[in-house]
Amino acid sequence: MINLVLIGSGAWGKNYINTLSQFPEVNLTVAHRNNWEQIIRQGCDGAMICTPPSSHIEIANYCLSYGIPTMIEKPVALSSAELNKISHYWVPILVNHIHLFSDSYQQIKESFAPIIGIESFGSNRGPIRSYSSLWDYGPHDVSMILDLLNSSPTEIRASCQTNDIGQLFDLEMKFQEIRTFSRVGNGSEKKNRLLKVHFDGFSLHYSDQPHDRPLTEALKVFVAAIHGKPDRRLGLDLAYQVTKVLEQFEKLCNKPA
């Protein structure tokens, strides 16, 4: 039996609670804003952070300082400067870029054909957050693209459209001869989640699949990490790349015309 602490039990935190109910080896404690520090000091095998992004680093730093493996929801931070505050820890850290744990996405990841282009779309009608929807939706698409291409972009472009619903961001990246395009944000009339990966002569598509259970897989990876099992999706390297790219996109979108 391992003892896990969930910090934050909002809408997404409830998904953690429901999913972990299927883990018979896990004893779950749900903490709130008034008692999470006390619970962490008392000790546990792992902590999961599902609070608003502005509080992620403060809470993660506290947990990691006690040597507690920590799982953090995306976006892990709203700036690379914030993310740097926890970069020195050697404790297992898992940033939940949720789509990387989907079986359907992994099938694309395991294709050995050269990629020639990527398109992605991640949007919905809301929700309205206290931070830009670029940071709410963007981490999904950017994390998948960077993970697939395993490199940093050499050139980026970005623009933003504001409508009565919210905002939509058009994001372009160039990786040597490969170009990618993403449209993300909370300004769409309907939900849209699609990744199109183009190869020479064919394309593979990924979208949210009802049979996929990526949170279950992410939690399996986290529990395995607590037991010392490595996984390439552990650590902050990808999260740092994602954060740096989103910072650049944000700067371009806020640049005066």
C-alpha positions as CSV (number, residue, x, y, z in Angstrom):
1,M,0.0,0.0,0.0
2,I,1.3,3.5,-0.9
3,N,0.0,6.7,0.6
4,L,-0.8,9.5,-1.9
5,V,-1.9,13.0,-1.2
6,L,-4.1,14.9,-3.7
7,I,-3.8,18.7,-3.3
8,G,-6.8,20.4,-5.0
9,S,-10.2,18.7,-5.5
10,G,-11.8,20.8,-8.1
11,A,-13.3,19.5,-11.4
12,W,-10.0,17.9,-12.6
13,G,-9.1,16.8,-9.1
14,K,-12.3,14.8,-8.9
15,N,-11.1,12.9,-12.0
16,Y,-8.0,11.9,-10.0
17,I,-10.2,10.8,-7.1
18,N,-12.4,8.7,-9.4
19,T,-9.5,7.2,-11.3
20,L,-7.5,6.4,-8.2
21,S,-10.5,4.5,-6.7
22,Q,-9.5,1.8,-9.2
23,F,-6.0,1.5,-7.7
24,P,-6.4,-1.0,-4.8
25,E,-2.8,-0.4,-3.7
26,V,-3.3,3.3,-3.2
27,N,-4.5,5.0,0.0
28,L,-5.6,8.5,-1.0
29,T,-5.8,11.5,1.2
30,V,-7.4,14.7,-0.2
31,A,-5.9,17.9,1.1
32,H,-7.3,21.4,0.9
33,R,-5.8,24.9,1.1
34,N,-5.9,25.0,4.9
35,N,-4.2,21.6,5.7
36,W,-2.0,20.5,2.8
37,E,1.2,21.7,4.4
38,Q,0.5,19.8,7.6
39,I,-0.4,16.6,5.7
40,I,2.9,16.9,3.6
41,R,4.9,17.4,6.8
42,Q,3.3,14.2,8.3
43,G,4.8,12.3,5.3
44,C,3.5,10.4,2.3
45,D,4.8,8.4,-0.6
46,G,3.7,10.9,-3.3
47,A,1.8,14.1,-3.9
48,M,-0.4,15.2,-6.8
49,I,-1.1,18.9,-7.4
50,C,-4.4,19.9,-9.1
51,T,-4.6,23.5,-7.9
52,P,-4.6,26.7,-10.1
53,P,-1.3,27.1,-12.0
54,S,-0.3,30.2,-10.1
55,S,0.2,28.0,-7.0
56,H,1.8,24.9,-8.6
57,I,5.5,25.9,-8.0
58,E,5.0,27.0,-4.4
59,I,3.3,23.7,-3.5
60,A,5.6,21.6,-5.6
61,N,8.7,23.2,-4.0
62,Y,7.3,22.4,-0.6
63,C,6.6,18.8,-1.4
64,L,9.9,18.2,-3.2
65,S,11.8,19.8,-0.3
66,Y,10.6,16.9,1.8
67,G,11.8,14.4,-0.8
68,I,8.3,13.5,-1.9
69,P,7.7,12.4,-5.6
70,T,5.3,14.9,-7.1
71,M,2.9,14.9,-10.0
72,I,1.9,18.3,-11.3
73,E,-1.0,19.3,-13.6
74,K,-0.3,21.3,-16.7
75,P,0.7,24.1,-17.1
76,V,3.3,23.3,-14.5
77,A,4.2,27.1,-14.4
78,L,3.2,30.3,-16.1
79,S,6.9,31.2,-16.7
80,S,10.2,29.5,-17.1
81,A,11.5,31.7,-14.2
82,E,9.0,30.1,-11.9
83,L,9.8,26.6,-13.3
84,N,13.5,27.1,-12.5
85,K,12.7,27.2,-8.8
86,I,12.1,23.4,-8.8
87,S,14.7,22.4,-11.4
88,H,17.3,21.4,-8.9
89,Y,15.4,18.5,-7.3
90,W,16.4,14.9,-8.0
91,V,13.1,13.6,-6.7
92,P,10.8,12.0,-9.3
93,I,8.6,14.7,-10.9
94,L,5.8,14.0,-13.4
95,V,4.1,16.8,-15.3
96,N,0.8,15.6,-16.6
97,H,0.8,16.4,-20.3
98,I,-2.2,14.1,-20.4
99,H,-2.2,13.3,-24.2
100,L,1.3,11.8,-24.0
101,F,-0.2,9.0,-22.0
102,S,-2.9,8.1,-24.5
103,D,-2.6,4.7,-26.3
104,S,-3.7,6.3,-29.5
105,Y,-1.0,9.0,-29.3
106,Q,1.6,6.4,-28.4
107,Q,0.8,4.5,-31.6
108,I,1.7,7.7,-33.6
109,K,4.8,8.2,-31.4
110,E,6.0,4.7,-32.2
111,S,5.8,5.2,-36.0
112,F,9.3,5.2,-37.4
113,A,8.4,7.0,-40.7
114,P,9.9,10.5,-41.1
115,I,7.4,13.3,-40.1
116,I,7.0,16.0,-42.8
117,G,4.4,18.2,-41.0
118,I,2.0,18.5,-38.1
119,E,-1.3,20.2,-37.6
120,S,-3.2,20.4,-34.3
121,F,-6.4,21.9,-33.0
122,G,-7.4,22.2,-29.4
123,S,-10.2,24.5,-28.6
124,N,-13.6,24.8,-26.8
125,R,-16.2,27.3,-25.7
126,G,-14.5,28.4,-22.5
127,P,-13.8,27.9,-19.7
128,I,-12.7,31.4,-18.6
129,R,-9.6,31.2,-16.4
130,S,-7.7,33.8,-14.5
131,Y,-4.9,33.3,-17.0
132,S,-4.7,33.3,-20.8
133,S,-6.2,30.3,-22.6
134,L,-2.9,30.1,-24.5
135,W,-1.6,28.6,-21.3
136,D,-4.7,26.5,-20.7
137,Y,-4.9,24.9,-24.2
138,G,-1.4,25.4,-25.6
139,P,0.5,23.0,-23.4
140,H,-1.4,20.1,-24.9
141,D,-0.5,20.8,-28.5
142,V,3.0,22.1,-27.9
143,S,3.9,19.1,-25.7
144,M,2.8,16.6,-28.3
145,I,4.6,18.4,-31.1
146,L,7.8,18.8,-29.2
147,D,7.6,15.2,-28.0
148,L,7.1,13.9,-31.5
149,L,9.9,15.9,-33.1
150,N,12.3,15.7,-30.2
151,S,13.8,19.1,-30.9
152,S,13.3,22.8,-30.3
153,P,11.8,25.1,-33.0
154,T,14.2,27.3,-35.0
155,E,11.4,29.8,-35.8
156,I,8.0,30.6,-34.4
157,R,5.1,32.8,-35.4
158,A,1.9,33.6,-33.5
159,S,-1.3,35.6,-33.8
160,C,-4.4,36.0,-31.6
161,Q,-8.1,36.5,-32.5
162,T,-10.5,37.7,-29.8
163,N,-14.2,37.1,-30.2
164,D,-17.4,37.2,-28.1
165,I,-16.5,33.8,-26.6
166,G,-12.9,34.1,-25.9
167,Q,-9.6,33.9,-27.7
168,L,-8.1,31.7,-30.4
169,F,-4.4,31.5,-31.0
170,D,-2.7,30.5,-34.3
171,L,0.7,29.1,-33.6
172,E,3.3,28.1,-36.1
173,M,6.7,26.5,-35.5
174,K,9.5,25.5,-37.9
175,F,11.9,22.6,-37.2
176,Q,14.5,22.7,-39.9
177,E,12.4,21.5,-42.9
178,I,9.3,20.6,-40.9
179,R,6.5,23.2,-40.2
180,T,3.7,22.8,-37.7
181,F,0.5,24.7,-37.2
182,S,-1.8,24.8,-34.2
183,R,-5.0,26.6,-33.4
184,V,-5.8,26.6,-29.7
185,G,-7.9,28.6,-27.2
186,N,-11.3,29.0,-25.5
187,G,-13.0,31.0,-28.3
188,S,-14.6,28.2,-30.3
189,E,-18.3,27.3,-30.6
190,K,-17.5,23.6,-30.0
191,K,-14.9,21.3,-28.7
192,N,-12.1,20.4,-31.1
193,R,-9.2,18.1,-30.3
194,L,-7.3,16.8,-33.3
195,L,-3.7,16.1,-34.1
196,K,-2.7,15.4,-37.7
197,V,0.8,14.0,-38.2
198,H,1.8,14.0,-41.9
199,F,4.3,11.5,-43.2
200,D,5.4,10.9,-46.8
201,G,2.4,9.6,-48.5
202,F,0.1,9.2,-45.5
203,S,-1.2,10.8,-42.3
204,L,-2.1,9.6,-38.8
205,H,-4.7,11.3,-36.7
206,Y,-5.2,11.5,-33.0
207,S,-8.2,12.8,-31.1
208,D,-9.7,12.2,-27.7
209,Q,-10.9,8.6,-27.7
210,P,-13.6,7.3,-25.3
211,H,-11.7,4.1,-24.9
212,D,-8.4,5.8,-24.0
213,R,-7.7,6.3,-20.3
214,P,-4.7,8.6,-20.3
215,L,-5.1,9.7,-16.7
216,T,-5.0,6.0,-15.6
217,E,-1.8,5.5,-17.5
218,A,-0.3,8.7,-16.2
219,L,-1.0,7.6,-12.6
220,K,0.4,4.2,-13.3
221,V,3.7,5.9,-14.5
222,F,3.7,8.0,-11.3
223,V,3.1,5.1,-9.0
224,A,5.8,3.1,-10.8
225,A,8.2,6.1,-10.4
226,I,7.6,6.1,-6.7
227,H,8.8,2.5,-6.7
228,G,11.9,3.6,-8.7
229,K,10.9,2.6,-12.2
230,P,12.1,5.1,-14.9
231,D,10.0,6.5,-17.7
232,R,11.0,9.0,-20.4
233,R,8.0,11.2,-19.6
234,L,9.3,11.9,-16.1
235,G,11.2,15.0,-15.3
236,L,11.0,18.7,-16.3
237,D,12.9,18.8,-19.6
238,L,9.8,18.7,-21.8
239,A,7.8,21.0,-19.5
240,Y,10.6,23.5,-19.6
241,Q,10.7,23.4,-23.4
242,V,6.9,23.8,-23.5
243,T,7.0,26.8,-21.1
244,K,9.8,28.5,-23.1
245,V,7.8,28.1,-26.4
246,L,4.6,29.4,-24.8
247,E,6.4,32.4,-23.4
248,Q,7.6,33.2,-26.9
249,F,4.1,32.8,-28.4
250,E,2.7,35.0,-25.7
251,K,5.3,37.7,-26.3
252,L,4.5,37.7,-30.1
253,C,0.7,37.9,-29.4
254,N,1.2,40.8,-27.0
255,K,3.5,42.7,-29.3
256,P,2.0,46.0,-30.4
257,A,0.8,46.0,-34.1
